[in-house]
Amino acid sequence: MIVSEEQLYLDQHLSTKEEVLAFITDKAVELGITTNPTLLEQDLWKREQEYATAVQQLIAIPHAKSAAISEAKLLFIRLVAPIDWGSEEGFEAQAIFAILVPASEASQQHLKILSSVAVNLLEESFQEQILTVKTEYELMDYLKENLEGELI
C-alpha cells in the first residue's frame, strides 16, 4: 500500500519549505520508510534545486528517488496556511503530496504515482476536497475512490 491514513497529516503548522521537507523526512523515519534521514532530506532538496515542485497555486509535489528509501510511499500534508514554495511562477503551497521512491524502483513506480496524483489535480473538485476535507479518515476514503487502485 503506497498511502494509508497514518501518512496523511492535516492542518499542520509549518511556515517554510524547509520545515515541510524536514517534516517529511521526520515522518519517513517514524514510518520506517528510511533509516537515513540525512540522505533523504538531501535528495528532496536536490530535486527542489533542479526545479521547485509547486505544480500550481496551493499544490506542491516534492519527491525523491533515493537509496535512502526502503519502499515507495506517498505522504500528504495540508498546511493551516499557504507558504511560499520558491517556484518561478510564485506559487504558494498548502496541499503537499510527497512521493518517496527507492532509487531501484525510480523510473516505473515514481512515474505511476506522479501520474495518478497529477491527473487528479487537474480536477477542481479534487483540489477543493483535499483543501477542505475535515479528517484523515475522510481524506483516505476520498483518495481510495480517486487514486488508481494499485496506489492504495
Backbone as CSV, one residue per row, in Angstrom:
resi,resn,N_x,N_y,N_z,CA_x,CA_y,CA_z,C_x,C_y,C_z
1,MET,0.849,-1.178,0.000,0.000,0.000,0.000,0.894,1.240,0.000
2,ILE,0.682,2.092,-0.968,1.520,3.286,-1.133,1.125,4.385,-0.144
3,VAL,-0.175,4.489,0.139,-0.648,5.514,1.073,-1.631,4.872,2.046
4,SER,-1.564,5.319,3.294,-2.503,4.871,4.325,-2.852,6.079,5.191
5,GLU,-3.849,5.894,6.028,-4.319,7.005,6.858,-3.208,7.587,7.738
6,GLU,-2.282,6.744,8.182,-1.190,7.242,9.037,-0.196,8.120,8.280
7,GLN,-0.314,8.191,6.952,0.574,9.020,6.135,-0.106,10.315,5.690
8,LEU,-1.241,10.636,6.296,-1.984,11.851,5.984,-1.901,12.790,7.185
9,TYR,-1.478,14.017,6.935,-1.251,14.976,8.021,-1.984,16.270,7.695
10,LEU,-3.144,16.456,8.317,-3.957,17.643,8.047,-3.670,18.745,9.050
11,ASP,-3.812,19.981,8.582,-3.754,21.182,9.420,-2.456,21.307,10.214
12,GLN,-1.362,21.166,9.482,-0.034,21.286,10.093,0.389,22.756,10.132
13,HIS,1.043,23.126,11.211,1.536,24.496,11.400,3.015,24.557,11.007
14,LEU,3.264,24.521,9.719,4.620,24.652,9.185,4.638,25.925,8.351
15,SER,5.715,26.703,8.439,5.666,28.016,7.800,6.698,28.241,6.702
16,THR,7.562,27.234,6.440,8.540,27.373,5.367,8.696,26.046,4.633
17,LYS,9.227,26.133,3.438,9.531,24.914,2.669,10.530,24.055,3.449
18,GLU,11.500,24.691,4.103,12.493,23.971,4.895,11.817,23.134,5.975
19,GLU,10.840,23.728,6.661,10.122,22.997,7.705,9.334,21.836,7.118
20,VAL,8.740,22.032,5.951,7.952,20.968,5.315,8.851,19.794,4.936
21,LEU,9.990,20.061,4.302,10.875,18.974,3.899,11.461,18.252,5.111
22,ALA,11.737,18.977,6.180,12.197,18.340,7.421,11.080,17.484,8.026
23,PHE,9.840,17.962,7.967,8.677,17.211,8.457,8.532,15.907,7.671
24,ILE,8.637,15.987,6.344,8.539,14.789,5.504,9.617,13.790,5.914
25,THR,10.822,14.271,6.092,11.934,13.408,6.486,11.678,12.774,7.847
26,ASP,11.233,13.567,8.816,10.944,13.046,10.158,9.869,11.964,10.114
27,LYS,8.820,12.214,9.339,7.733,11.231,9.238,8.208,9.966,8.535
28,ALA,9.094,10.122,7.543,9.648,8.951,6.852,10.425,8.063,7.830
29,VAL,11.126,8.676,8.770,11.840,7.911,9.800,10.830,7.214,10.710
30,GLU,9.828,7.958,11.213,8.810,7.388,12.113,8.080,6.219,11.476
31,LEU,7.811,6.309,10.183,7.042,5.278,9.478,7.917,4.127,8.969
32,GLY,9.219,4.219,9.185,10.118,3.162,8.745,10.408,3.172,7.254
33,ILE,10.170,4.308,6.602,10.420,4.442,5.168,11.914,4.658,4.910
34,THR,12.606,5.240,5.885,14.044,5.475,5.753,14.738,5.290,7.092
35,THR,15.992,4.888,7.014,16.858,4.868,8.192,18.005,5.851,7.997
36,ASN,17.942,6.607,6.899,18.991,7.583,6.590,18.342,8.946,6.293
37,PRO,17.879,9.628,7.348,17.183,10.895,7.129,18.047,11.965,6.467
38,THR,19.330,11.957,6.724,20.209,12.965,6.127,20.212,12.837,4.609
39,LEU,20.394,11.618,4.117,20.411,11.401,2.670,19.042,11.697,2.056
40,LEU,17.971,11.287,2.734,16.637,11.556,2.210,16.390,13.052,2.068
41,GLU,16.704,13.814,3.104,16.479,15.264,3.032,17.361,15.902,1.952
42,GLN,18.589,15.406,1.805,19.462,15.906,0.732,18.839,15.635,-0.639
43,ASP,18.281,14.443,-0.813,17.683,14.089,-2.093,16.419,14.905,-2.376
44,LEU,15.635,15.196,-1.346,14.470,16.073,-1.527,14.936,17.468,-1.971
45,TRP,15.960,17.991,-1.313,16.482,19.320,-1.666,17.122,19.331,-3.047
46,LYS,17.783,18.246,-3.402,18.408,18.170,-4.729,17.347,18.353,-5.811
47,ARG,16.210,17.697,-5.652,15.120,17.816,-6.621,14.564,19.239,-6.634
48,GLU,14.389,19.832,-5.472,13.858,21.202,-5.389,14.795,22.203,-6.055
49,GLN,16.095,21.964,-5.968,17.057,22.880,-6.572,17.065,22.775,-8.092
50,GLU,16.691,21.601,-8.621,16.569,21.458,-10.076,15.406,22.306,-10.587
51,TYR,14.283,22.200,-9.908,13.089,22.972,-10.260,12.084,22.812,-9.125
52,ALA,11.579,23.919,-8.599,10.626,23.867,-7.485,9.421,23.006,-7.862
53,THR,8.956,22.212,-6.913,7.908,21.228,-7.186,6.486,21.730,-6.936
54,ALA,6.322,23.035,-6.790,4.961,23.583,-6.750,4.429,23.500,-8.174
55,VAL,3.359,22.731,-8.370,2.873,22.476,-9.724,1.755,23.417,-10.149
56,GLN,1.120,24.027,-9.175,0.079,25.028,-9.427,-0.161,25.740,-8.106
57,GLN,-0.974,26.779,-8.134,-1.245,27.513,-6.903,-1.817,26.572,-5.842
58,LEU,-1.214,26.578,-4.656,-1.584,25.822,-3.456,-1.178,24.351,-3.469
59,ILE,-0.580,23.852,-4.558,-0.251,22.429,-4.654,1.244,22.242,-4.939
60,ALA,1.896,21.403,-4.121,3.289,21.034,-4.370,3.413,19.514,-4.304
61,ILE,4.350,18.997,-5.108,4.594,17.557,-5.127,6.103,17.319,-4.994
62,PRO,6.650,17.550,-3.789,8.073,17.241,-3.607,8.276,15.735,-3.731
63,HIS,9.395,15.338,-4.313,9.629,13.905,-4.471,11.114,13.597,-4.462
64,ALA,11.383,12.366,-4.055,12.764,11.894,-4.022,12.813,10.466,-4.525
65,LYS,13.773,10.219,-5.385,14.146,8.866,-5.792,15.483,8.642,-5.112
66,SER,15.480,7.820,-4.071,16.649,7.805,-3.199,17.006,6.410,-2.719
67,ALA,18.304,6.171,-2.578,18.794,4.936,-1.968,18.429,4.891,-0.480
68,ALA,18.033,6.036,0.078,17.665,6.097,1.498,16.248,5.589,1.764
69,ILE,15.477,5.339,0.715,14.073,4.941,0.866,13.949,3.431,0.686
70,SER,13.257,2.789,1.636,13.135,1.331,1.603,11.946,0.847,0.780
71,GLU,10.861,1.614,0.736,9.693,1.239,-0.067,8.936,2.484,-0.494
72,ALA,8.285,2.399,-1.654,7.573,3.551,-2.206,6.391,3.926,-1.317
73,LYS,6.287,5.224,-1.032,5.196,5.736,-0.200,4.792,7.124,-0.687
74,LEU,3.551,7.464,-0.414,3.002,8.783,-0.692,2.531,9.367,0.629
75,LEU,3.031,10.543,0.975,2.577,11.253,2.166,1.804,12.480,1.711
76,PHE,0.805,12.855,2.493,0.053,14.070,2.196,0.088,14.968,3.420
77,ILE,0.443,16.219,3.196,0.482,17.219,4.261,-0.364,18.399,3.823
78,ARG,-1.295,18.796,4.671,-2.042,20.029,4.402,-1.696,21.025,5.497
79,LEU,-1.271,22.197,5.062,-0.874,23.244,5.990,-2.068,24.099,6.383
80,VAL,-1.989,24.682,7.554,-3.037,25.588,8.023,-3.116,26.805,7.108
81,ALA,-1.951,27.292,6.686,-1.892,28.467,5.808,-0.891,28.208,4.691
82,PRO,-1.153,28.756,3.503,-0.218,28.582,2.384,1.147,29.202,2.689
83,ILE,2.180,28.605,2.110,3.547,29.131,2.271,4.187,29.337,0.900
84,ASP,5.169,30.199,0.860,5.933,30.412,-0.368,6.740,29.148,-0.646
85,TRP,6.662,28.628,-1.881,7.377,27.406,-2.234,8.612,27.707,-3.088
86,GLY,8.829,28.972,-3.406,10.022,29.338,-4.152,9.983,28.958,-5.621
87,SER,8.789,28.859,-6.183,8.682,28.498,-7.599,8.826,29.742,-8.466
88,GLU,9.268,29.541,-9.692,9.418,30.663,-10.623,8.086,31.359,-10.867
89,GLU,6.997,30.590,-10.818,5.662,31.145,-11.060,5.096,31.880,-9.847
90,GLY,5.789,31.771,-8.712,5.315,32.426,-7.497,4.227,31.653,-6.770
91,PHE,4.082,30.358,-7.071,3.052,29.545,-6.423,3.339,29.381,-4.937
92,GLU,2.260,29.443,-4.174,2.326,29.064,-2.769,1.880,27.608,-2.671
93,ALA,2.198,26.977,-1.548,1.792,25.586,-1.335,1.024,25.470,-0.026
94,GLN,-0.051,24.703,-0.068,-0.809,24.387,1.140,-1.113,22.890,1.191
95,ALA,-1.354,22.282,0.038,-1.580,20.842,-0.060,-0.334,20.236,-0.708
96,ILE,0.295,19.316,0.016,1.592,18.793,-0.415,1.536,17.272,-0.478
97,PHE,1.773,16.751,-1.667,1.896,15.306,-1.869,3.381,14.996,-1.969
98,ALA,3.927,14.263,-1.005,5.346,13.895,-1.024,5.468,12.465,-1.539
99,ILE,6.192,12.309,-2.641,6.399,10.995,-3.247,7.807,10.530,-2.908
100,LEU,7.885,9.395,-2.224,9.162,8.834,-1.807,9.309,7.456,-2.447
101,VAL,10.339,7.299,-3.275,10.514,6.065,-4.039,11.962,5.599,-3.925
102,PRO,12.160,4.286,-3.696,13.532,3.770,-3.696,14.195,3.998,-5.053
103,ALA,15.476,4.276,-5.050,16.200,4.512,-6.302,16.055,3.325,-7.256
104,SER,15.982,2.121,-6.701,15.891,0.920,-7.537,14.561,0.807,-8.288
105,GLU,13.522,1.497,-7.804,12.201,1.457,-8.447,11.877,2.784,-9.129
106,ALA,12.857,3.639,-9.239,12.623,5.035,-9.591,11.807,5.255,-10.850
107,SER,12.204,4.699,-11.946,11.547,5.072,-13.202,10.079,4.687,-13.236
108,GLN,9.768,3.445,-13.022,8.397,2.978,-13.173,7.477,3.425,-12.038
109,GLN,7.844,3.142,-10.815,6.990,3.440,-9.666,6.784,4.941,-9.483
110,HIS,7.852,5.702,-9.604,7.774,7.149,-9.428,6.790,7.753,-10.424
111,LEU,6.902,7.368,-11.683,6.017,7.917,-12.715,4.570,7.493,-12.514
112,LYS,4.349,6.281,-12.052,2.991,5.793,-11.800,2.305,6.634,-10.715
113,ILE,3.021,6.883,-9.626,2.459,7.673,-8.522,2.249,9.117,-8.958
114,LEU,3.274,9.699,-9.566,3.195,11.094,-10.004,2.057,11.289,-11.001
115,SER,1.902,10.373,-11.924,0.843,10.465,-12.924,-0.538,10.416,-12.285
116,SER,-0.739,9.491,-11.356,-2.042,9.364,-10.707,-2.406,10.634,-9.939
117,VAL,-1.454,11.170,-9.202,-1.707,12.392,-8.439,-1.961,13.560,-9.390
118,ALA,-1.106,13.716,-10.389,-1.212,14.860,-11.304,-2.523,14.851,-12.079
119,VAL,-2.948,13.695,-12.546,-4.212,13.611,-13.290,-5.371,14.067,-12.406
120,ASN,-5.394,13.631,-11.161,-6.463,14.044,-10.247,-6.410,15.532,-9.940
121,LEU,-5.222,16.089,-9.881,-5.090,17.515,-9.568,-5.626,18.412,-10.681
122,LEU,-5.841,17.859,-11.852,-6.456,18.630,-12.934,-7.923,18.931,-12.640
123,GLU,-8.525,18.138,-11.779,-9.947,18.301,-11.439,-10.106,19.285,-10.284
124,GLU,-10.885,20.327,-10.512,-11.119,21.313,-9.446,-11.759,20.687,-8.222
125,SER,-12.637,19.708,-8.425,-13.306,19.069,-7.288,-12.292,18.334,-6.408
126,PHE,-11.281,17.733,-7.017,-10.230,17.046,-6.256,-9.431,18.064,-5.448
127,GLN,-9.054,19.161,-6.092,-8.306,20.212,-5.397,-9.100,20.744,-4.203
128,GLU,-10.372,21.014,-4.438,-11.214,21.548,-3.369,-11.321,20.558,-2.215
129,GLN,-11.502,19.282,-2.532,-11.668,18.262,-1.494,-10.412,18.135,-0.630
130,ILE,-9.229,18.083,-1.261,-8.018,17.906,-0.451,-7.716,19.136,0.406
131,LEU,-8.227,20.285,-0.014,-8.001,21.505,0.766,-9.031,21.713,1.876
132,THR,-10.161,20.983,1.824,-11.230,21.247,2.789,-11.668,20.045,3.620
133,VAL,-11.293,18.836,3.239,-11.734,17.662,3.980,-11.368,17.822,5.463
134,LYS,-12.230,17.331,6.334,-12.080,17.605,7.767,-11.158,16.633,8.505
135,THR,-11.172,15.347,8.123,-10.393,14.369,8.883,-9.543,13.504,7.955
136,GLU,-8.513,12.907,8.532,-7.653,11.995,7.782,-8.462,10.807,7.262
137,TYR,-9.424,10.347,8.065,-10.273,9.217,7.669,-11.073,9.561,6.404
138,GLU,-11.687,10.741,6.402,-12.454,11.173,5.223,-11.548,11.329,4.011
139,LEU,-10.344,11.861,4.224,-9.405,12.029,3.120,-8.984,10.669,2.570
140,MET,-8.732,9.710,3.444,-8.324,8.383,2.983,-9.429,7.764,2.135
141,ASP,-10.684,7.878,2.565,-11.809,7.368,1.768,-11.845,8.039,0.397
142,TYR,-11.640,9.340,0.387,-11.671,10.081,-0.870,-10.531,9.640,-1.794
143,LEU,-9.350,9.476,-1.241,-8.211,9.034,-2.055,-8.436,7.624,-2.601
144,LYS,-9.028,6.751,-1.798,-9.335,5.392,-2.265,-10.250,5.428,-3.485
145,GLU,-11.179,6.358,-3.494,-12.123,6.480,-4.608,-11.477,7.101,-5.845
146,ASN,-10.447,7.913,-5.661,-9.951,8.724,-6.764,-8.565,8.392,-7.290
147,LEU,-7.696,7.858,-6.463,-6.377,7.469,-6.952,-6.479,6.079,-7.566
148,GLU,-5.575,5.774,-8.459,-5.584,4.462,-9.093,-5.482,3.384,-8.034
149,GLY,-6.223,2.311,-8.225,-6.326,1.236,-7.249,-5.018,0.705,-6.708
150,GLU,-4.010,0.574,-7.580,-2.750,-0.018,-7.113,-1.975,0.909,-6.176
151,LEU,-2.373,2.161,-6.079,-1.690,3.077,-5.189,-2.214,3.007,-3.771
152,ILE,-3.376,2.456,-3.609,-3.995,2.428,-2.279,-3.775,1.087,-1.618
